[in-house]
Amino acid sequence: MNQPENTPVNVHIMDKEFRIACSDEERENLLAAARYLDDKMKEIRRGGKVIGADRIAVMAALNITHELLQIRREKEEKTAAISEHIQHLQEKIAVAIDSGKQLEL
């Protein structure tokens, strides 16, 4: 089986260029991720409370990680609610089937 070939992609983050090897299939995702990170880092820099590219990068990473964890938590809560609703419906169906069987006897 052939592995996808990696092609270098240039991304710009905080006015610096980075060359990153990436498969053609993931190129658009990489570019979108780089734009998102660049926007977050520039937003933090504009705030003026954090100085230095390293510190800005860490703050951006923490903010993005917080967003990711919040989305995961919301997804888990929705999944649990849907599972509970499905279980409730299954119980109703079981009761309805049992009631139907009792009527046939």
MARVEXMI-198620 format. One line per field, with one value per residue (C-alpha): residue in three letters; residue number from 1; x, y, z. Coordinates in steps of 0.5 Angstrom, whole numbers, padded with zeros to 4 digits, always signed. Example, Ala and Ser with C-alpha at 12.3 -4.5 7.8 and 13.67 -1.06 7.14 Angstrom:
BEGIN
rest: (ALA/SER)
nr: (1/2)
px: (+0025/+0027)
py: (-0009/-0002)
pz: (+0016/+0014)
// end
This chain:
BEGIN
rest: (MET/ASN/GLN/PRO/GLU/ASN/THR/PRO/VAL/ASN/VAL/HIS/ILE/MET/ASP/LYS/GLU/PHE/ARG/ILE/ALA/CYS/SER/ASP/GLU/GLU/ARG/GLU/ASN/LEU/LEU/ALA/ALA/ALA/ARG/TYR/LEU/ASP/ASP/LYS/MET/LYS/GLU/ILE/ARG/ARG/GLY/GLY/LYS/VAL/ILE/GLY/ALA/ASP/ARG/ILE/ALA/VAL/MET/ALA/ALA/LEU/ASN/ILE/THR/HIS/GLU/LEU/LEU/GLN/ILE/ARG/ARG/GLU/LYS/GLU/GLU/LYS/THR/ALA/ALA/ILE/SER/GLU/HIS/ILE/GLN/HIS/LEU/GLN/GLU/LYS/ILE/ALA/VAL/ALA/ILE/ASP/SER/GLY/LYS/GLN/LEU/GLU/LEU)
nr: (1/2/3/4/5/6/7/8/9/10/11/12/13/14/15/16/17/18/19/20/21/22/23/24/25/26/27/28/29/30/31/32/33/34/35/36/37/38/39/40/41/42/43/44/45/46/47/48/49/50/51/52/53/54/55/56/57/58/59/60/61/62/63/64/65/66/67/68/69/70/71/72/73/74/75/76/77/78/79/80/81/82/83/84/85/86/87/88/89/90/91/92/93/94/95/96/97/98/99/100/101/102/103/104/105)
px: (+0000/+0003/+0003/+0001/+0007/+0008/+0009/+0012/+0007/+0009/+0005/+0005/+0004/+0005/+0009/+0014/+0014/+0014/+0015/+0011/+0011/+0004/+0000/-0004/-0010/-0009/-0006/-0013/-0014/-0006/-0007/-0014/-0011/-0005/-0010/-0014/-0007/-0005/-0011/-0011/-0004/-0005/-0011/-0007/-0001/-0007/-0009/-0002/-0002/+0002/+0009/+0014/+0012/+0013/+0009/+0004/+0004/+0003/-0003/-0006/-0005/-0008/-0014/-0015/-0014/-0020/-0024/-0023/-0024/-0031/-0033/-0031/-0035/-0041/-0041/-0041/-0047/-0051/-0049/-0051/-0058/-0059/-0057/-0062/-0067/-0066/-0066/-0073/-0076/-0073/-0077/-0083/-0083/-0082/-0088/-0092/-0090/-0091/-0098/-0100/-0098/-0102/-0108/-0107/-0107)
py: (+0000/+0007/+0012/+0019/+0024/+0029/+0036/+0042/+0048/+0055/+0058/+0065/+0065/+0072/+0075/+0069/+0063/+0056/+0051/+0044/+0038/+0035/+0031/+0034/+0031/+0035/+0041/+0045/+0043/+0045/+0052/+0053/+0051/+0056/+0062/+0060/+0060/+0066/+0070/+0068/+0070/+0076/+0077/+0076/+0081/+0086/+0085/+0088/+0084/+0078/+0080/+0075/+0071/+0064/+0067/+0069/+0062/+0059/+0063/+0062/+0054/+0054/+0058/+0054/+0048/+0051/+0051/+0044/+0041/+0045/+0043/+0036/+0036/+0039/+0034/+0028/+0032/+0032/+0024/+0022/+0026/+0023/+0016/+0017/+0019/+0013/+0008/+0012/+0010/+0003/+0002/+0005/+0001/-0005/-0004/-0003/-0009/-0013/-0010/-0012/-0019/-0019/-0017/-0023/-0028)
pz: (+0000/-0002/+0003/+0001/-0001/+0004/+0000/+0004/+0005/+0007/+0013/+0016/+0024/+0027/+0021/+0021/+0015/+0017/+0012/+0014/+0011/+0009/+0005/-0001/+0003/+0009/+0006/+0007/+0014/+0015/+0012/+0016/+0023/+0021/+0020/+0026/+0030/+0027/+0029/+0036/+0037/+0034/+0038/+0044/+0042/+0041/+0048/+0050/+0056/+0054/+0051/+0047/+0042/+0046/+0052/+0046/+0043/+0050/+0051/+0045/+0046/+0052/+0049/+0044/+0048/+0053/+0047/+0045/+0052/+0052/+0045/+0047/+0054/+0050/+0045/+0051/+0055/+0048/+0047/+0054/+0053/+0046/+0049/+0055/+0050/+0046/+0052/+0055/+0048/+0048/+0054/+0052/+0045/+0050/+0054/+0048/+0045/+0051/+0052/+0045/+0046/+0052/+0048/+0043/+0049)
// end
